[in-house]
Amino acid sequence: MPTPRPPSSSSFLPFFLLFISFFPATIRSASSYSFIYGGCSQQRYFTPSPYQSNLDSVLASLANAAFSDLYAHFTVGKDGDPTTITGLFQCRGDLTAGGGDCSHCVQDAIGQLHPLCPQACGASLQLDSCFVKYDNATFLGVLDTTLIYKKCSSSAANAYDSDFLGRRDDVLRQLSSGGSYFRTASSSGFVLGEAQCLGDLSSGDCTQCVTEAVERLREVCGSALSGDVYLGKCYARYSSAGLYSHASHDSQGGDEAGKTLAIIIGLFAGVALIIVFLSFLRKVCSGKGY
């Protein structure tokens, strides 16, 4: 039975608003968790195969663990075997362990992995409330500060927001100064900030990752009133208080774009059906001599 080749660290192809990759997530009305980004390895596995069996086992273990924990990882297979798979999940640190949003989000993410990355040897998916990843390449404990996703608001500070950037920088300094794997910061309640590392990093690597994410935020978002940066092993974000919440994180971007796309596609499909129906009637009428 053919076995997959281990994907290299550069084989992950992140996708964002590409039509084919984004479309399946945007039309899933049952999902209540905002889609942020996903990625698939270039290598594929065969079905049925030992790789598929190991993957099913890893994903089942992740789903079960999410009922009681905010972070867990599992490895199924033997050392050196290319069918060995490691998977992990992590929920946002302000969620409560023991079911609820964490377990629901992880199950949602796992359910999206196959249609987004069919038969991919490695895949990752970031939703607003959780992250899920699996691969047969080593990634546990490895610091990765590759920029995966960035988002900045179109609105920016102006002459009437003279103290915004100062408060924003104060929040970013708080996030960079160290602390737990999930960090929040506030400047007089006017600017809010948040950062989180994956639980497989050491404390030192976590601080290094968040510091890099904060620097990227300053670099790519400038004076924007909100910004999000996701690196390979951590993320950092800030916003003007009240600009958006976790529940509506991407509602002004990806979700609305997805709804619009679904409506447009539905309209085109409706027009196509009408054309086909009229063509059918014309043929029937022609055959009867009308």
NORZIWO-V648513 format. One record per residue. N is the residue number from 1. PHI is phi in whole degrees, -180 to 180 (* if undefined). PSI is psi in degrees with one decimal (NA if undefined). D_FIRST is the distance of its C-alpha to the first C-alpha in whole Angstrom. Layout:
n phi psi d_first
N PHI PSI D_FIRST
N PHI PSI D_FIRST
This chain:
n phi psi d_first
1 * 124.0 0
2 -61 144.0 4
3 -115 154.3 6
4 -74 152.3 10
5 -83 138.3 13
6 -62 130.2 16
7 -72 141.4 18
8 -76 165.8 22
9 -64 -20.6 25
10 -95 4.3 26
11 -86 -7.9 23
12 -74 130.3 25
13 -114 96.3 27
14 -66 144.1 29
15 -128 148.7 31
16 -126 -94.4 34
17 -101 30.6 36
18 -72 138.9 34
19 -58 -52.5 34
20 -65 -42.4 30
21 -78 -34.2 29
22 -84 -31.4 33
23 -55 -46.3 33
24 -61 -31.9 31
25 -77 -33.6 33
26 -76 -25.5 36
27 -96 4.6 36
28 -85 87.2 35
29 -65 -19.9 38
30 -73 -18.6 37
31 -81 130.5 36
32 -108 10.6 39
33 -114 126.0 38
34 -66 130.7 38
35 -76 128.7 35
36 -109 -57.5 36
37 -159 163.7 33
38 -148 162.6 29
39 -151 148.9 26
40 -131 142.3 23
41 -74 157.9 20
42 -76 -28.3 20
43 -75 145.7 16
44 -122 154.5 14
45 -109 161.3 11
46 -92 154.3 8
47 -127 138.8 10
48 -74 156.2 9
49 -165 164.1 7
50 -59 -32.1 9
51 -63 -45.5 10
52 -62 -40.4 12
53 -63 -44.2 13
54 -65 -39.2 15
55 -64 -44.3 16
56 -59 -39.1 18
57 -67 -42.3 19
58 -63 -46.7 21
59 -66 -36.7 22
60 -65 -40.0 24
61 -65 -39.9 25
62 -64 -45.2 27
63 -62 -40.6 28
64 -69 -41.8 30
65 -66 -28.4 31
66 -68 -12.3 33
67 -74 -18.9 35
68 -129 -12.6 37
69 -132 158.5 36
70 -94 -13.2 36
71 -150 140.2 34
72 -164 154.6 31
73 -139 151.8 27
74 -141 148.3 24
75 -127 131.3 21
76 -122 125.6 18
77 123 179.4 16
78 -103 151.5 17
79 -57 132.8 19
80 86 -10.3 17
81 -84 125.6 14
82 -66 -11.7 12
83 -91 0.8 11
84 -73 132.9 15
85 -127 139.5 17
86 -116 136.3 21
87 -135 152.4 23
88 -146 159.6 27
89 -137 155.4 30
90 -148 132.7 33
91 -99 159.1 36
92 -60 140.5 39
93 -66 -16.0 42
94 -91 2.5 45
95 -83 162.3 43
96 -99 129.9 43
97 -70 155.0 40
98 101 40.2 40
99 100 -161.0 39
100 71 -142.2 40
101 -60 -37.9 39
102 -62 -54.1 37
103 -65 -38.3 35
104 -64 -41.6 35
105 -65 -44.3 34
106 -63 -43.1 31
107 -63 -39.4 30
108 -62 -46.6 31
109 -63 -44.0 29
110 -61 -39.4 26
111 -65 -25.9 27
112 -87 -19.5 27
113 -61 -44.0 24
114 -67 -50.1 22
115 -65 -29.0 24
116 -80 -36.2 25
117 -133 66.0 22
118 -62 124.1 19
119 58 27.8 15
120 -81 136.4 17
121 -68 -22.5 15
122 -144 145.8 19
123 -158 153.6 22
124 -142 150.9 26
125 -146 125.0 29
126 -110 116.6 32
127 -104 171.2 35
128 -61 -31.4 38
129 -108 -8.1 38
130 -161 166.1 35
131 -134 137.5 32
132 -133 137.8 28
133 -147 145.5 25
134 -143 153.9 22
135 -169 160.8 20
136 -105 9.1 17
137 -100 150.0 20
138 -68 128.0 23
139 -143 -13.9 26
140 -64 130.6 28
141 76 4.0 31
142 -97 121.4 31
143 -70 130.1 34
144 -137 110.2 33
145 -108 23.4 36
146 -64 132.8 35
147 -72 118.1 37
148 -100 -41.8 34
149 -153 141.2 37
150 -140 148.9 41
151 -150 128.3 43
152 -127 142.4 47
153 -69 151.1 50
154 -74 -25.6 52
155 -76 144.2 55
156 -135 159.4 56
157 -65 145.5 59
158 -134 -163.8 63
159 -61 -25.6 66
160 -85 -7.1 67
161 -114 50.4 64
162 -61 -28.8 65
163 -100 2.8 64
164 -63 -50.2 60
165 -63 -35.9 59
166 -63 -43.5 60
167 -67 -39.8 59
168 -60 -46.1 56
169 -65 -33.9 56
170 -63 -42.5 57
171 -64 -43.3 54
172 -66 -34.9 52
173 -65 -39.5 53
174 -62 -42.1 53
175 -65 -35.5 49
176 -80 -15.0 49
177 -77 -3.5 51
178 107 178.7 48
179 135 -154.5 48
180 -76 177.9 45
181 -71 -25.8 42
182 -114 122.1 43
183 -128 139.0 47
184 -125 155.6 49
185 -149 154.7 52
186 -150 146.0 55
187 -119 96.3 59
188 56 24.7 61
189 72 2.6 59
190 -88 -39.2 59
191 -124 132.4 56
192 -114 147.6 53
193 -139 158.4 50
194 -155 143.3 47
195 -148 152.4 44
196 -154 140.8 41
197 -108 156.8 38
198 -71 144.6 35
199 -69 -7.3 35
200 -86 -6.9 33
201 -82 153.9 35
202 -74 165.2 38
203 -61 -42.0 42
204 -65 -43.2 43
205 -66 -34.0 40
206 -62 -48.7 40
207 -62 -39.4 44
208 -63 -40.5 43
209 -67 -45.6 40
210 -65 -40.1 43
211 -59 -41.9 46
212 -65 -40.7 43
213 -64 -39.8 43
214 -64 -43.0 47
215 -63 -38.3 47
216 -65 -37.8 45
217 -59 -47.7 47
218 -61 -39.5 50
219 -70 -45.9 49
220 -91 -23.5 47
221 -105 -12.9 49
222 54 -120.0 53
223 -100 17.5 55
224 -59 146.3 53
225 -74 -13.3 54
226 -151 153.1 50
227 -158 147.2 47
228 -133 133.9 44
229 -134 126.5 41
230 -115 120.5 38
231 -101 179.0 36
232 -58 -33.4 33
233 -128 10.7 34
234 -165 171.1 37
235 -143 161.5 40
236 -144 145.4 43
237 -151 156.6 46
238 -147 161.9 49
239 -160 153.5 51
240 -68 131.9 55
241 -52 129.6 56
242 88 -6.3 55
243 -68 -43.5 53
244 -157 161.4 50
245 -121 173.8 49
246 -60 -37.9 45
247 -66 -26.4 45
248 -122 29.3 46
249 -52 -45.9 44
250 -112 16.1 43
251 -67 -23.7 45
252 -88 -5.3 47
253 -123 -90.5 44
254 -64 -44.7 40
255 -65 -45.2 41
256 -66 -38.4 44
257 -63 -38.7 43
258 -66 -41.1 40
259 -63 -43.5 42
260 -62 -43.2 44
261 -62 -43.0 41
262 -64 -39.2 40
263 -64 -44.9 44
264 -62 -45.2 44
265 -63 -39.0 41
266 -63 -39.2 42
267 -64 -44.9 45
268 -62 -40.4 44
269 -64 -40.2 42
270 -64 -43.6 45
271 -62 -41.6 47
272 -63 -40.5 44
273 -65 -39.3 44
274 -63 -43.2 48
275 -62 -44.0 48
276 -63 -42.1 45
277 -65 -43.4 48
278 -65 -38.3 51
279 -64 -40.0 49
280 -64 -44.6 49
281 -62 -39.6 52
282 -63 -40.6 54
283 -66 -41.2 52
284 -64 -45.2 53
285 -65 -38.3 57
286 -64 -38.6 57
287 -69 -25.2 56
288 -95 0.8 58
289 80 18.4 61
290 -75 NA 62
